[in-house]
Amino acid sequence: MQSSGTRRAGVRSRRCLAACSLFLALGARAAPDLAVSRYDALVDAVAVADAPTRLAFADVALGALIEANEAELQAGGHAWQRGARDYVARLRATRALLQAAPRVEIIRTPPDAVRLLIDTEQVMLTAPREGRQASFEAGIAEVACAHIGCGPAADPAADDGAGATPAASPSAPRPITAAPTVEDVVATRQRRLTGEWSLGDREPPLYSQDDGLHCAFADTRHLRLKQAACEAVTRELRLLEEALRAVLRRGGQVDWQALAVRSAGGSQDARVSYGASGRYFELGVPTLAAAPEVVRGAIPWLQTRLRGQRADYVITAPEGLAYRVPDTE
């Protein structure tokens, strides 16, 4: 349910990167860390960078796409070779016109596809073989960073004010060193969020955050505790969203019928099961582990968010939630 006062506002690897703390597991076998890949971070940065930077990235990406498709042609034996030759010829023609193109954009298409818009020409950055997409993207990131300069980020605390390091252009891609963890991604999201109470006479008190997550409570007692509880549980839902997004990005699948969050026994981490065959990862979501009804109710919201669309979810706060979450004030 929603109050009339509810605000609704619109709200992305290199192997040598430092490993993050969250690991996907199947039985006793650990899988790659759930982090935003260097390629994904680079795409997000370049998409909002200046025109020369976007052009440089597009040139590298087109070169990688041409090289990958030519390698397939050289392998031979494919019935689609003639079409592939025509495709490579079109890519070469597009790349030749790149420097003079009046418009070069890098666009992410939900959930995780990336396309180049070069004047009126659109090019999907997709490897010719599905199983090679990750290495294709990593290759683009490595070469692009060599051209664009994805060096170590400057540490503001280490700046002695001497001006030895020139300030980066605001429109330049942000430095990318290590793939951020899902906690990093959520922390960045939350810095942009605001929340407010809606206290109507005939409606239950509702605390709303402007990315579409809301908490409905039974009464107006202890609103400060209830706000802290809502912010804790919605933070954990965002962590769950980003962790599942990382699973999908790495080619995994989510069995929504099997999705469950359970206590891992004594630690702050919980075990998130997402496959009928026993696939799981551990994540710091103790509040969700104690509120399975919130997780089940969140599934439509998670599905919509993972398709890259805005979604609203009104959480009916479990009894006593406000008193189980530590008050941070």
N, C-alpha and C positions, 0 to 999 in steps of 0.2 A: 504494500500500500504506500501511497505517496501523498504528502501534504502539498497544498497549493503553493507553499512557500519553498518547496524544494528547488534548489538551483540545479540547472542542467547545462553544463558547458562542455565544449569539445575538449577533449583531452587528446638503432638497431644495434686462419690462426696459425699464427705461425707456431711450429712445433717448439721453437726455442723460447717461447713466451713462458713466463712464470705460471705454474699450474695454480688453479684456484682451489678452494677448499672443498667444493662440492663435487662429489663423484657419483656417477650412475653405476649401479651394480646389477649383475644378473647372477644369482647365486653368490659364489665367492669371487666372481670375476669382475674387476673394476673396468669401467668404460671411460671414455674421454671426459674431461671436466666440462661442466655445464656453464659455459661462458659465452659471451658474445665473441665471435671470431674476429680476427684482425680485419678480415675482408668486410664483415658486416659493419664494424666500427668505422672503417675507412669509407664505405659507401655513405654512411650517415653523415660523416664529416664533409666529404666532397660534394654531396648533394646541395649543401648550403654554402659552399665556398665560392670564390670569385670565378669569373669566366675562364681565365687561363688555367686555373687548377682543374676545373671540370673538363676542359679540353684535353689537358694532359692525361687525366684518368681515362677519358674516352678513347684516346689514341692507344694507350697501353691495353685496355680491355679489348678493343677491336683487333689489335695485333695478336693477343692471346687466343681470341676466337678463331681467327684465320689459321693460326698455327695448329690449333687442336683439330679443326676440320680437315686441314691438309694432311695431318698425320693419319686420320681415318681413311682419306682417299688413298694414301700410299699403301695402307694395309691391304687394300683391294678386296675383291670378292663380295662386294655389296651391291644389291640390286638397285639401291638408291644413289649410286655414284654420280649419275648424270645430274640429278637434282642437287647433289652436294657440290658439284663443280660450279653449277649456276649460283648457288648460295655463296660460295667463296668469292666468286667474281663480283657479286653484289656487295659483299663486305669490303672487298678491295676498293671498289668504286666509292663507297661511302667514306672509307678512310682517306682516300685521296682528296675528297671534298671537305674534309673535316676542318681544316684551317680557315676556310672561307665561310663555314656555316654560320648563319646569323643567330642560331640558337642551338645550344648544347646543354641538355639536361640529363641528370641521373635520377631515375625514379624507381622507388621500391614499390612493387606490386604485391599486395598481401597474398599469401602469408610471407613468402620469402624470396620471390623472384625479383630480379633487378633488370631494368631495361634502360637503354640509352635512347634519348630522343634527339636526333641530329637533324635540325631543320624539320622536315616533315617525315623523315625516315625513322622507323623504330626498330631497334635491335635488342633482342633478349640475350642476356648474358648467361647462356645455358650451354654446358658441355655437350658435345655430340653423344656421349654415353652417360647415362644417368649415374652410374656408379663412380664416375670420375669428377662429379661436380665439386666435391670438397677440395681435391687437388687443383682443379681448374681455378677455383676462387683463391686458394692460397698462392698460386703462381701469380695471379693478377695483383694481389696485395703486395707480394715481395717486390715485383718490378715497379709498381706504382709508387710504393714508399721510397724506393731508390730515387725516383724522379721528383716526387713531391716533398720528401723530407719528413717522414713520420718518425722523427727522432724523439729522444726522451723529453717528457714534459718538464718545463721549468718548475722548480719548487719555489713558490712565492715566499716561503719562510726563509729560504736560503738567499734571497735577494738582498745584497748589502747596500743597494741604492746607488752603486757606482756607475750603473748604466752600461756594464760590460756586455750584457746580452740585450740586443735590440728587441723591442716589443713586437710580437707577431701581429700581423694584420688581423683585424676582427673577422674578416671574411675568409681567412686562410683555414685549411683543414686543421683541426686540433691535433696536437701531437698524440701518437698512439704508441704505447710501449707494451703494456700487458693487457690481455683481454680482461675486461671487468667481469667480476662474478655477478651472479643474479642479485646478490645483496647490493652491489654497487649500482646496478641498473635501477633497482627499486629506490635506493636512496636518492638517486638523481631525479626520478619521477616525483618522489614525495616532496622534494624541495619546491616544486612548482604548484603543489596542491594547497587549497584552502578548504575550510569546512565551516559549517554553520548549523545552528539549531533551528528547527521549525517547531514552535510550540503552540499549536492551534487548540482551541477550546474543545473541539469534538474529535480531534485526531490524537493518536499516541505521539509522544515526543519523538522526533526524528532528527538524527544527526547525519548531515549529508556532506559528502566531499565531492569536489567538482569533476572527478573522473568517473562518476556514476555509481559509487558505492555509498550505501546509506545504511544506518542502523536504527531500527525501531525498538523502543523500550516501552515497558508497561506503564511507567509513571515518571514523574519529574523529580523524584528524590535522587540526591547525590549525582547531579548532572556532570560534575567535574570527573568523578570516577567513571561514569558511563561514557563520557567523551574519550577518556584515556583508553577504556576497554575497546571502544569502536575503532579507534586509531590503531590499536594493537592488532585486532583481528583483520582489519582491512589491509594493513601492511603485510600480514602473512598470506592473505589471498593474492596480493600482487607478487609476492615471492613464489607462490605456487604457480601463478600464471607464467612468470618468466622462466621458471624451471621446466615447465611443460613445453614452453616455446623452444627451449634449448634442446629438449628431446626430439621434437619435430624437426628442428633445423638440422640435426645430425642424422636424419633419415629414420628415426624411430616412429612408432605409432602409439597412440593412447587409446586404450580400451576403456571407454567411459563407464561401462558397467563395472569394471574392476577397480576404478579409481577409489582409493581410500587412504586416509591419513591416520596412522596409529602411533602411539608412543613407542619410542625406541628403548625405553627402559632406563630411567634414571637420568638421562641427559636432556638437554634442551632440544636436541634434534629429534625429529619424528621420521618415521619410515613412510614414504609415499609410494604406495603400490599403484602401478598404472597399466599392468598387463596381466591377463589371466594366467600366463605361464610363469608368473612370479617376479617379473621385472619390478625393480624399485630403486629409489634413491633416497638419501637422507637429507633432510632440510630442517632449518630452524623454525619450525611452526608449531610450538607446543600448544598454543591456544586452539588451533584447528584440530590437533590430535584429541583434544578434550571436547570438541564440538562437532561430531561427525555429521549432524544435521545441517550445519553451515556449509560443509564441503559438498554434500549432496545437492543442496539448494544452489550452490555456486556453479554447477556444471553448465547450465545454459549460458551464464555470463562468461565462463572460461572459454567455451566453444566459440562464442561470438568474438571475444577479444582476440583469440588466436587466429581468427579469420581477418584480423586487422580492422575490425569495426568497433564503434562505440557501443557500450552496453550498460544497462543499469541493473543493479541487484540490491534489493531491500532485504537486509538481514534482520530476521526476527531474533533479537538478542536472546541467547539461552538464559534461563533462570540463574541468577547469581554471577553472570559473566563479569559484571563491574567489580565484583569483590574477589575474583580469582586473578585478575590482571594487576600487577604492581602499579601503584600510582607513582608516576615519575615526577610529580611536582612537590 
